[in-house]
Amino acid sequence: MALTSLSDVRRTKLDPLGDLVLVSCIVASVPTAGDYVAAASLGLDNIFCVLSASRATAAVPTAAVAATGTITFVDDAVDTATVTVGGITYTFETGALDAAFKVLSGADLSASATNLAAAINAQSLADTLFDAATFPNPVVTAVSAAGVVTVTARVAGTAGNAITLATAGDADITVGAATLAGGVDALAVGQVQALPNTQTASLTQDDAGDVWLSHGNTAAQNVRLVVLGTTPGN
């Protein structure tokens, strides 16, 4: 859809006849797939070059945020039930803890969750809550509260959103989503955003020279868009 909430529009003529115009504006939020800035909304008949798309509030840098996810227990884990976190599979055991990543089931849902978090962190209690060959999960840390294990990416940023979570063998253990979520990359002052001009000649898009802003960045934030275009009739 056409984005109409544009503000702080600035126009600069680049030639005596005014054929070429440099325009900048603030787009209220990062657009979703299929959104575009209409050339006409900027007083242009064609936009043929996106020079930059940077954060409008770039005077203040943004810190990176680590992705998180949850594993919820509604009962104690059954024998051989598994939870996979970032490619490492933890297997619950009611008997001997005789292999890496085996975790003691526990007497109730809270104990099972606590033991799993301990195994993910693998900092102490080896051979009592998890097998001693277990090493700390390289991509996440974990905390447990009231039967819910919250895992957090060790490295903040969007890369953590790709860390996977899965369970098997016990319907009483569920994950909040198949991957962690909420990871945000740090943004330096004036850093340019990945907002490419994806305008094409396809009949599925109009031919008015609009700037299409479909891209993978889903974080809501103001963006200053700078484009080069022509005035109507030129």
C-alpha positions as CSV (number, residue, x, y, z in Angstrom):
1,M,0.0,0.0,0.0
2,A,1.1,3.6,-0.5
3,L,2.6,5.2,2.6
4,T,1.1,8.6,3.1
5,S,2.4,9.4,6.6
6,L,5.4,11.3,5.3
7,S,6.8,14.3,7.1
8,D,9.7,16.8,7.0
9,V,9.7,16.7,3.2
10,R,12.7,18.7,1.7
11,R,13.2,19.4,-2.0
12,T,16.3,20.6,-3.7
13,K,16.4,21.4,-7.5
14,L,19.6,20.1,-9.0
15,D,19.5,21.8,-12.5
16,P,18.3,25.2,-13.8
17,L,15.2,23.8,-15.4
18,G,14.2,21.9,-12.3
19,D,14.0,18.6,-14.1
20,L,16.0,16.7,-11.4
21,V,14.9,17.1,-7.8
22,L,16.5,15.7,-4.7
23,V,13.9,14.9,-2.1
24,S,14.1,13.7,1.4
25,C,11.3,12.8,3.8
26,I,10.6,10.9,7.0
27,V,8.6,7.7,6.7
28,A,6.8,7.1,10.0
29,S,7.7,3.5,10.3
30,V,9.5,0.8,8.4
31,P,7.1,-0.5,5.8
32,T,5.9,-4.1,5.4
33,A,6.1,-6.1,2.3
34,G,4.4,-4.4,-0.6
35,D,4.4,-0.9,0.9
36,Y,5.8,1.9,-1.2
37,V,6.3,5.7,-1.3
38,A,4.3,7.2,-4.2
39,A,6.3,9.5,-6.4
40,A,3.3,11.9,-6.6
41,S,3.3,12.3,-2.8
42,L,6.7,13.9,-3.1
43,G,5.7,16.1,-6.1
44,L,7.6,13.9,-8.5
45,D,6.5,11.9,-11.6
46,N,9.3,9.4,-11.3
47,I,11.7,8.3,-8.7
48,F,14.6,6.5,-10.3
49,C,17.2,6.4,-7.5
50,V,17.2,5.9,-3.8
51,L,20.4,7.6,-2.4
52,S,20.0,6.5,1.2
53,A,17.5,5.4,3.8
54,S,18.7,6.2,7.3
55,R,17.1,6.3,10.7
56,A,15.4,9.7,11.2
57,T,16.2,9.7,14.9
58,A,19.8,8.7,14.3
59,A,21.2,11.3,16.8
60,V,20.6,8.6,19.4
61,P,22.2,5.2,18.9
62,T,20.2,2.1,19.7
63,A,21.6,-0.8,21.7
64,A,21.3,-4.3,20.4
65,V,18.6,-6.5,22.0
66,A,19.0,-10.2,22.5
67,A,16.4,-12.6,21.2
68,T,14.5,-14.8,23.7
69,G,12.2,-17.8,23.7
70,T,10.3,-20.0,26.1
71,I,9.9,-23.6,26.9
72,T,6.9,-24.4,29.1
73,F,6.2,-27.4,31.3
74,V,2.7,-28.3,32.5
75,D,3.8,-31.5,34.1
76,D,7.1,-33.3,34.9
77,A,9.0,-34.5,31.8
78,V,8.5,-38.1,30.9
79,D,11.5,-40.4,30.3
80,T,13.2,-39.9,26.9
81,A,11.3,-36.7,26.2
82,T,13.6,-34.2,24.3
83,V,14.0,-30.5,24.0
84,T,16.2,-29.1,21.3
85,V,17.8,-25.7,21.8
86,G,20.0,-24.2,19.1
87,G,20.7,-27.6,17.6
88,I,21.6,-29.3,20.9
89,T,19.1,-32.0,22.0
90,Y,18.5,-32.4,25.8
91,T,17.0,-35.8,26.7
92,F,15.1,-36.2,30.0
93,E,16.0,-39.3,32.0
94,T,14.4,-40.9,35.0
95,G,17.3,-43.3,35.5
96,A,21.1,-42.9,35.1
97,L,22.6,-39.8,33.7
98,D,25.1,-41.6,31.5
99,A,25.6,-39.4,28.4
100,A,26.1,-35.8,27.5
101,F,22.9,-33.6,27.5
102,K,20.9,-36.1,29.6
103,V,18.8,-34.3,32.1
104,L,17.1,-35.6,35.3
105,S,13.3,-35.5,34.8
106,G,12.5,-34.2,38.3
107,A,9.5,-34.8,40.5
108,D,7.3,-32.1,39.1
109,L,7.0,-29.5,36.3
110,S,9.1,-26.9,38.3
111,A,11.9,-29.4,38.9
112,S,12.0,-30.5,35.2
113,A,12.2,-26.9,34.1
114,T,14.9,-26.1,36.7
115,N,16.9,-29.1,35.6
116,L,16.7,-28.2,31.9
117,A,17.8,-24.6,32.6
118,A,20.7,-26.0,34.7
119,A,21.8,-28.3,31.8
120,I,21.6,-25.5,29.2
121,N,23.9,-23.3,31.4
122,A,25.9,-26.3,32.6
123,Q,27.7,-24.4,35.2
124,S,27.2,-26.6,38.3
125,L,25.3,-29.6,39.7
126,A,26.6,-32.0,37.0
127,D,25.8,-35.7,37.7
128,T,22.9,-34.6,39.9
129,L,20.7,-32.7,37.5
130,F,22.5,-33.4,34.2
131,D,25.3,-35.6,32.9
132,A,28.8,-34.3,33.7
133,A,29.8,-34.4,29.9
134,T,27.3,-31.7,29.2
135,F,28.8,-28.4,28.3
136,P,27.1,-24.9,28.2
137,N,24.9,-24.3,25.3
138,P,27.1,-22.1,23.0
139,V,24.2,-19.9,21.7
140,V,21.9,-19.3,24.7
141,T,21.6,-19.0,28.4
142,A,18.6,-20.0,30.4
143,V,16.6,-19.2,33.6
144,S,13.6,-21.1,35.0
145,A,10.6,-19.8,36.9
146,A,7.3,-21.5,37.7
147,G,7.8,-24.2,35.1
148,V,8.8,-21.9,32.3
149,V,12.4,-21.9,31.0
150,T,13.3,-18.6,29.2
151,V,16.3,-18.9,26.9
152,T,18.2,-15.8,25.8
153,A,20.7,-15.5,22.9
154,R,24.2,-15.1,24.2
155,V,24.9,-12.5,21.4
156,A,22.4,-9.7,21.0
157,G,21.1,-8.9,17.6
158,T,18.8,-10.2,14.9
159,A,21.0,-13.3,14.3
160,G,19.5,-14.7,17.5
161,N,16.1,-14.8,15.9
162,A,17.2,-17.8,13.9
163,I,18.0,-20.0,17.0
164,T,15.7,-22.9,17.0
165,L,13.5,-24.5,19.7
166,A,11.7,-27.8,19.5
167,T,10.3,-30.6,21.7
168,A,9.4,-34.2,21.2
169,G,8.1,-37.1,23.1
170,D,6.0,-35.2,25.7
171,A,2.9,-33.2,24.9
172,D,3.3,-31.5,28.3
173,I,6.4,-29.6,27.1
174,T,5.8,-26.8,24.6
175,V,7.9,-24.0,23.0
176,G,6.6,-20.5,22.6
177,A,7.7,-20.5,18.9
178,A,10.0,-22.5,16.6
179,T,12.7,-19.9,16.9
180,L,13.7,-17.2,19.3
181,A,12.4,-13.7,18.6
182,G,12.9,-10.1,19.5
183,G,16.5,-9.8,18.6
184,V,17.5,-6.3,17.3
185,D,20.8,-5.2,15.9
186,A,22.6,-2.2,17.3
187,L,22.1,1.0,15.4
188,A,24.9,3.6,15.3
189,V,24.4,7.3,14.8
190,G,23.6,7.9,11.2
191,Q,23.8,4.3,10.2
192,V,22.2,3.5,6.8
193,Q,19.3,1.1,6.8
194,A,18.8,-1.8,4.3
195,L,15.9,-0.2,2.5
196,P,16.5,-0.9,-1.2
197,N,14.5,0.5,-4.1
198,T,12.8,-2.6,-5.4
199,Q,10.9,-0.8,-8.1
200,T,10.5,-3.0,-11.2
201,A,8.7,-2.8,-14.6
202,S,6.5,-5.7,-13.6
203,L,2.8,-5.2,-14.4
204,T,2.1,-6.3,-10.8
205,Q,3.4,-2.9,-9.8
206,D,2.4,0.5,-11.2
207,D,4.6,2.4,-13.6
208,A,4.6,5.8,-11.8
209,G,8.2,5.5,-10.6
210,D,7.2,4.8,-7.0
211,V,9.8,3.7,-4.5
212,W,9.0,0.2,-3.2
213,L,10.4,-0.5,0.3
214,S,9.9,-4.2,0.8
215,H,12.8,-5.6,2.8
216,G,13.6,-7.8,5.8
217,N,13.8,-5.2,8.5
218,T,10.7,-5.4,10.7
219,A,11.7,-3.1,13.5
220,A,9.4,-0.1,13.9
221,Q,11.4,3.1,13.6
222,N,11.3,6.4,11.7
223,V,13.4,6.3,8.5
224,R,14.7,9.3,6.5
225,L,14.4,8.5,2.8
226,V,16.5,10.4,0.3
227,V,15.6,10.0,-3.4
228,L,16.4,11.5,-6.8
229,G,13.5,12.0,-9.2
230,T,12.0,14.2,-11.9
231,T,9.2,16.7,-11.7
232,P,5.8,16.1,-13.4
233,G,6.0,16.5,-17.2
234,N,9.8,15.9,-17.4
